[in-house]
Structures are given as C-alpha cells and as structure tokens.
Amino acid sequence: NDKKVDLTKNKEIFQLLKTSVLCNNARFELVNKEYKIIGDPTEKALVSAALDFGINKKILIESEPSIKKFDFDAKRKMMSIVRNNGNRMIMYSKGASKSIIDASNFEFVNGQIRKLTLSRKSELLKYSGQMEQEALRVLGFAFKNISAKQKVEENDLIFLGFVGMIDPPRPEVKGAIKQCKDAGINIKMITGDSLLTAIAIARQIGITGRAITGE
C-alpha cells in the first residue's frame, strides 16, 4: 500500500527482514559500485528487499556467524540456520506458510512475544491463502532464542510474518499457450508453488482445469 515503514519503530518488520537474510543462502558482491546478488531467485529477492531498507547481509553474518544449518527438503518445506550473536544462539527459519505456522507456538506482536493459539494459526493461514490467490509466492518467517542446554530443533518458534513475492509469467507465455491449444496440444503445468498460487498463475496464462497437489 506504499506506506512508508520506519524500522526503528517497527520491531516486527525489522526482525522479519533480518530473519529473511540470516536464513538465506544468497550472497552479494559490490561490482562497479553496484550490488550483484548471486543465488536462488527467491532468496535474491529477499536480500534485495532487505538492502532497500538498509539491512546489509554481510554486516549481519559477520556479527552472527552460522553454527548449524537445517537445509530445505520437500517433506519439511522449510529451512533454518542457527547463529551465534556472541551472547546466545538464535535459530532463523523460513518456509511454506503452513510449515512455519505448524512449527510456531508464539508470535511477535507490538514488540512482545505472545502465545499462538489454534484459532490464531487458522487466521494467519487464511491471510497466507489470500496472498496466494493474488498469484504471490508466499513464505513464512520465524525465529527463536536457544539456550545452551536446549536441544536444537525446529519447534517452539516465534512467528514473525509472511512475505509475498510476485513472479509474473513472461508476456509471450499466454500467446504460446493459445497457439498450442489451437494446434490441439493439451497443456499441463507442474510447479513447486502452492496450489492456490498455481491456480492464480494458470488463470493468468490461459490454463484451466483440475488442479491437484502431490498428495
């Protein structure tokens, strides 16, 4: 909505942006006075967005080096990186909306940590679904502090929020699909996006019909 955000007054958005780059495998280099970001397109977008807010990944990872990583896999649909800020260990996590919500028992609101109830989880997933229906690729973000005696696991997380990213189809795709249909070719689309996002994108490019998940 083009509303200007002051990160010094909005702890939730600052923590979300910080998490988005500290749980991220993309990197960037300064080339001819311009930043060149290298990595997965989704992770590049997150690093770029944080830079727009003045949050520099290089500076953050120097102050919070990585000590353990939980790589993304298709079953968990999330990834986490544990970092040490000198005083304690912190887990930063990102992933599919439902995976992050399921792994969270708290949320960060108005600078306070509060219990995440089942009804609130359902409400949050509805928000995520609304974003997906607008053809956005949606990721959830969470974090937690880890004590020295605590087992390092992806649970009891503190939910931070969702980020929606637009990955629009190329302009020529819709015409190409029409040509295929006119030639009698049956088109199917396979994607790693969520079901709702896939349906929204398919509608934009002229693909209709039944949509199913891997399950």
Phi, psi and chi 1 to 4 in degrees:
 res  aa     phi    psi   chi1   chi2   chi3   chi4
   1 ASN       -   14.1   59.6    7.4      -      -
   2 ASP    63.0   17.3  -65.3  -33.5      -      -
   3 LYS   -74.7  130.5 -178.4  179.6  178.0 -178.2
   4 LYS   -72.6  135.6 -170.4  172.1 -177.8  180.0
   5 VAL  -110.5  127.3  176.6      -      -      -
   6 ASP  -100.8  106.3 -176.6   -9.6      -      -
   7 LEU   -66.7  -22.8  -69.2 -174.4      -      -
   8 THR   -70.2  -19.6   61.7      -      -      -
   9 LYS  -108.8  -10.8  -63.6  178.4 -179.3  177.2
  10 ASN  -118.8   89.6 -164.0  -48.1      -      -
  11 LYS   -65.7  -32.3  -65.0  178.9 -178.9  178.7
  12 GLU   -65.1  -47.6  -67.2   84.6    0.3      -
  13 ILE   -68.6  -37.4  -66.4 -178.5      -      -
  14 PHE   -60.9  -46.0  172.1   76.8      -      -
  15 GLN   -66.3  -35.8 -173.4   65.7   24.7      -
  16 LEU   -64.7  -47.5 -173.1  151.7      -      -
  17 LEU   -64.4  -39.7  -69.5  168.6      -      -
  18 LYS   -61.7  -45.1  179.2 -178.7  177.4 -178.0
  19 THR   -62.8  -38.2  -61.4      -      -      -
  20 SER   -64.4  -24.7   76.9      -      -      -
  21 VAL  -100.1  -24.4  -64.2      -      -      -
  22 LEU   -84.4  -14.2  -72.6 -179.7      -      -
  23 CYS  -114.4   71.8 -177.0      -      -      -
  24 ASN  -162.5  133.5 -168.4  -47.1      -      -
  25 ASN   -97.4   -4.7  -67.7  -42.1      -      -
  26 ALA   -72.5  152.4      -      -      -      -
  27 ARG  -135.6  166.1   58.8 -173.0  176.3   85.6
  28 PHE  -138.9  155.1   65.3   83.6      -      -
  29 GLU  -129.3  151.6  -61.8  173.4   -4.2      -
  30 LEU   -92.2  111.4 -165.6   58.7      -      -
  31 VAL  -121.9  118.4  179.8      -      -      -
  32 ASN    51.9   45.5  -63.3  -34.6      -      -
  33 LYS    66.5   15.2  -62.6 -177.4  178.8  179.7
  34 GLU  -126.7  145.6  -70.6 -173.1   -0.1      -
  35 TYR   -79.7  129.5  -73.4  116.2      -      -
  36 LYS  -112.7  115.3 -178.9  179.8  179.6 -177.7
  37 ILE   -97.4  132.2  -54.2  173.0      -      -
  38 ILE  -119.7  130.3  -57.3  161.8      -      -
  39 GLY   146.1 -167.0      -      -      -      -
  40 ASP   -61.0  138.9  170.5   84.3      -      -
  41 PRO   -54.6  -40.8  -26.9   35.0      -      -
  42 THR   -64.9  -44.9  -61.9      -      -      -
  43 GLU   -69.7  -34.1  -64.0 -161.4  -35.1      -
  44 LYS   -61.5  -41.4  -74.5  168.2   62.3  177.7
  45 ALA   -62.1  -38.8      -      -      -      -
  46 LEU   -67.1  -42.9  -65.9  170.0      -      -
  47 VAL   -63.8  -41.2  171.4      -      -      -
  48 SER   -64.4  -43.5  177.9      -      -      -
  49 ALA   -61.4  -42.4      -      -      -      -
  50 ALA   -63.4  -40.4      -      -      -      -
  51 LEU   -60.2  -36.9  -81.4  171.7      -      -
  52 ASP   -60.8  -27.9  -71.9  -18.0      -      -
  53 PHE   -93.3    4.0  -78.7   90.6      -      -
  54 GLY    83.6   15.6      -      -      -      -
  55 ILE   -98.3  111.9  -63.3  175.5      -      -
  56 ASN   -99.7  117.3 -173.8  -47.1      -      -
  57 LYS   -60.7  -40.1  179.3 -179.5  179.2  179.3
  58 LYS   -58.5  -42.5  -78.2 -170.2  173.9 -177.9
  59 ILE   -66.9  -41.9  -65.7  173.1      -      -
  60 LEU   -65.0  -44.2  -73.7  178.1      -      -
  61 ILE   -71.5  -23.3   61.2  175.0      -      -
  62 GLU   -70.3  -34.0  -73.5  173.5    3.4      -
  63 SER   -86.2  -18.7   61.0      -      -      -
  64 GLU  -135.0   78.2  -64.1 -169.1   25.6      -
  65 PRO   -66.0  149.0   21.7  -31.9      -      -
  66 SER   -74.9  137.7  170.6      -      -      -
  67 ILE  -122.9  -16.5   56.8  175.8      -      -
  68 LYS  -159.8  144.0 -174.1  176.9  178.5   65.2
  69 LYS  -131.7  136.2 -177.0 -177.6  -70.4 -172.2
  70 PHE  -109.2  102.4  -65.2   84.1      -      -
  71 ASP   -68.2  154.5  -70.3  -38.6      -      -
  72 PHE   -65.0  140.4  178.7   90.2      -      -
  73 ASP  -142.9  162.8   66.6   44.1      -      -
  74 ALA   -67.3  -22.2      -      -      -      -
  75 LYS   -79.6  -49.8 -174.7  176.8 -179.6  179.8
  76 ARG   -77.4  -32.4  -70.2  170.6   23.9 -100.8
  77 LYS    56.3   40.1  -65.5 -176.5  179.8  178.7
  78 MET  -160.0  165.1   62.2 -175.0  -69.9      -
  79 MET  -139.9  155.9   69.2  168.4  -72.8      -
  80 SER  -143.0  149.2  -59.8      -      -      -
  81 ILE  -130.0  127.6  -63.8  179.7      -      -
  82 VAL   -95.5  130.2 -179.3      -      -      -
  83 ARG  -127.4  158.6  -62.9 -178.5  176.1  -84.0
  84 ASN  -115.1  118.7 -170.4  -31.4      -      -
  85 ASN   -96.1   12.5   71.2   -3.8      -      -
  86 GLY    99.8  -29.3      -      -      -      -
  87 ASN  -108.2  -32.9  -62.7  -45.4      -      -
  88 ARG  -159.3  170.1   60.7  179.9  179.2  -89.4
  89 MET   -92.9  142.0  -67.6 -172.3  -63.6      -
  90 ILE  -131.2  131.1  -54.1  172.5      -      -
  91 MET   -97.0  128.9  174.3  178.9  -77.5      -
  92 TYR  -113.2  129.5  -61.3   97.7      -      -
  93 SER  -131.5  148.0  -56.2      -      -      -
  94 LYS  -146.6  156.4   77.0  170.6 -174.3  -69.9
  95 GLY   169.1 -167.7      -      -      -      -
  96 ALA   -58.3  145.0      -      -      -      -
  97 SER   -50.7  -50.8  -59.8      -      -      -
  98 LYS   -65.3  -38.0 -171.5  175.2 -173.6  -52.4
  99 SER   -63.0  -43.2  -63.8      -      -      -
 100 ILE   -68.8  -42.9  -68.4  -65.8      -      -
 101 ILE   -62.9  -42.8  -68.5  -66.1      -      -
 102 ASP   -62.0  -33.2  -74.7  -12.9      -      -
 103 ALA   -86.1   -4.4      -      -      -      -
 104 SER  -103.6  138.4  -60.6      -      -      -
 105 ASN  -117.7   -2.3  -77.0  -28.1      -      -
 106 PHE  -139.9  167.5  -53.0   91.4      -      -
 107 GLU  -140.9  155.8   64.4  176.9  -36.7      -
 108 PHE  -101.7  109.7 -166.0   43.3      -      -
 109 VAL  -134.7  128.3 -179.4      -      -      -
 110 ASN    52.0   38.4  -63.2  -36.0      -      -
 111 GLY    77.6    4.3      -      -      -      -
 112 GLN  -119.4  150.5  -58.0  -66.8  -40.0      -
 113 ILE   -96.6  123.4  -63.0  170.9      -      -
 114 ARG  -130.4  158.3   69.2 -176.4 -171.6 -169.6
 115 LYS   -63.5  139.9 -174.2   70.9  176.7  175.0
 116 LEU  -100.4  107.9 -165.8   55.9      -      -
 117 THR   -82.2  165.7   63.4      -      -      -
 118 LEU   -62.7  -39.4  -72.5  175.3      -      -
 119 SER   -66.6  -37.1   61.1      -      -      -
 120 ARG   -68.9  -37.1  176.1   61.3  175.2  161.1
 121 LYS   -61.0  -43.4  -73.5 -173.0  176.3 -172.5
 122 SER   -62.9  -40.3  -63.9      -      -      -
 123 GLU   -62.8  -43.5 -178.5 -176.9   14.9      -
 124 LEU   -64.7  -40.2  -70.4  168.9      -      -
 125 LEU   -66.5  -29.9  -72.4  174.3      -      -
 126 LYS   -65.2  -40.9  -75.1 -178.0 -178.5  178.1
 127 TYR   -60.7  -44.4  -68.5  140.3      -      -
 128 SER   -60.9  -42.7  173.5      -      -      -
 129 GLY   -62.7  -38.1      -      -      -      -
 130 GLN   -63.6  -39.5  -70.9  168.1    3.7      -
 131 MET   -65.7  -41.1  -65.9  169.5   71.4      -
 132 GLU   -64.6  -35.3  -69.7  170.5   -5.4      -
 133 GLN   -67.4  -15.7  -73.2  174.8  -18.5      -
 134 GLU   -92.9   17.7  -64.9  174.8    9.2      -
 135 ALA    68.0   26.4      -      -      -      -
 136 LEU   -93.1  142.3  -65.4  174.7      -      -
 137 ARG   -85.6  118.6  175.0  172.3  -65.1  166.3
 138 VAL  -110.4  132.5 -176.7      -      -      -
 139 LEU  -122.8  143.5  -73.3  176.8      -      -
 140 GLY  -100.9  153.6      -      -      -      -
 141 PHE  -133.5  143.7  -65.3   84.4      -      -
 142 ALA  -154.5  167.3      -      -      -      -
 143 PHE  -152.5  170.9   78.9  108.5      -      -
 144 LYS  -163.4  151.3   73.7  171.6  179.4  178.4
 145 ASN   -85.8  141.4  -62.1  -42.8      -      -
 146 ILE  -121.6  125.8  -57.4  171.3      -      -
 147 SER   -81.0  164.3   67.1      -      -      -
 148 ALA   -62.2  -30.8      -      -      -      -
 149 LYS   -88.3   -8.9  -63.1  178.8 -178.9  179.4
 150 GLN   -84.1  139.8 -162.4  173.2   -7.5      -
 151 LYS   -72.6  135.9 -172.4  175.9  179.8 -179.3
 152 VAL   -82.5  103.0 -179.1      -      -      -
 153 GLU  -138.3  157.3  -66.5 -179.8  -51.8      -
 154 GLU   -87.0   69.3  -69.3  175.1  -51.2      -
 155 ASN  -148.7  171.8   57.7   20.3      -      -
 156 ASP    52.8   35.8  -83.7  -20.7      -      -
 157 LEU   -76.3  162.1  -58.8 -179.4      -      -
 158 ILE  -105.8  109.7  -56.7  165.1      -      -
 159 PHE   -68.7  138.1  174.8   72.1      -      -
 160 LEU  -110.2  -40.3  -70.5  166.9      -      -
 161 GLY   156.4 -177.1      -      -      -      -
 162 PHE  -113.9  151.4  -59.2  117.6      -      -
 163 VAL  -123.4  129.5  170.0      -      -      -
 164 GLY  -108.3  130.4      -      -      -      -
 165 MET  -122.2  137.1  -70.3  163.3  -81.7      -
 166 ILE   -94.2  128.9 -172.5   70.7      -      -
 167 ASP  -124.6   77.8 -175.3   13.2      -      -
 168 PRO   -68.7  146.7   26.4  -33.5      -      -
 169 PRO   -66.2  151.0   21.1  -30.0      -      -
 170 ARG   -63.5  146.4  -65.3  178.7 -177.4  177.8
 171 PRO   -56.3  -31.7  -24.0   33.1      -      -
 172 GLU   -80.7   -9.7   65.7  -88.9   19.3      -
 173 VAL   -65.0  -44.9  170.3      -      -      -
 174 LYS   -58.7  -43.3 -171.7  172.0 -177.0  178.1
 175 GLY   -65.4  -39.0      -      -      -      -
 176 ALA   -65.0  -38.8      -      -      -      -
 177 ILE   -67.1  -39.0  -72.7  172.5      -      -
 178 LYS   -62.4  -41.6 -175.2  178.8 -175.6  -56.1
 179 GLN   -61.4  -41.1  -73.4 -178.1  -31.1      -
 180 CYS   -63.3  -45.9  -71.9      -      -      -
 181 LYS   -61.7  -42.6  -74.9 -174.7  172.5 -178.6
 182 ASP   -62.2  -28.6  -69.8  -15.2      -      -
 183 ALA   -87.2    2.7      -      -      -      -
 184 GLY    85.3   15.0      -      -      -      -
 185 ILE   -88.8  129.3  -60.6  171.4      -      -
 186 ASN   -86.3  122.8 -173.2   22.7      -      -
 187 ILE  -100.6  132.3  -59.6  -67.8      -      -
 188 LYS  -125.3  147.3  -69.6  180.0  171.1   60.1
 189 MET  -117.9  131.0 -178.3  176.7   79.4      -
 190 ILE  -118.3  130.7  -59.5  173.6      -      -
 191 THR  -147.9  156.7  175.0      -      -      -
 192 GLY   -89.8   -2.5      -      -      -      -
 193 ASP   -70.8  169.5  -87.2  -28.1      -      -
 194 SER   -68.0  162.5   76.8      -      -      -
 195 LEU   -59.0  -46.2 -176.8   67.7      -      -
 196 LEU   -65.6  -40.6  -66.7  175.5      -      -
 197 THR   -64.1  -42.7  -57.3      -      -      -
 198 ALA   -60.8  -43.6      -      -      -      -
 199 ILE   -62.5  -42.5  -68.2  170.7      -      -
 200 ALA   -65.0  -43.4      -      -      -      -
 201 ILE   -66.5  -43.2  -69.1  -70.8      -      -
 202 ALA   -58.1  -42.4      -      -      -      -
 203 ARG   -61.4  -38.5 -170.4  179.3  -62.2  118.2
 204 GLN   -64.5  -31.4  -70.2  179.5    7.2      -
 205 ILE  -105.9    8.2   57.8  179.2      -      -
 206 GLY    89.5   19.8      -      -      -      -
 207 ILE  -102.6  123.5  -62.7  176.8      -      -
 208 THR  -126.0  167.0   57.7      -      -      -
 209 GLY   127.1 -168.8      -      -      -      -
 210 ARG   -74.9  138.5 -170.2  163.8   65.6  106.4
 211 ALA  -116.8  130.7      -      -      -      -
 212 ILE  -129.9  156.3   61.1  173.2      -      -
 213 THR   -98.8  172.5   67.0      -      -      -
 214 GLY   -62.1  -27.6      -      -      -      -
 215 GLU   -69.4      -  -65.6  174.5   -4.7      -
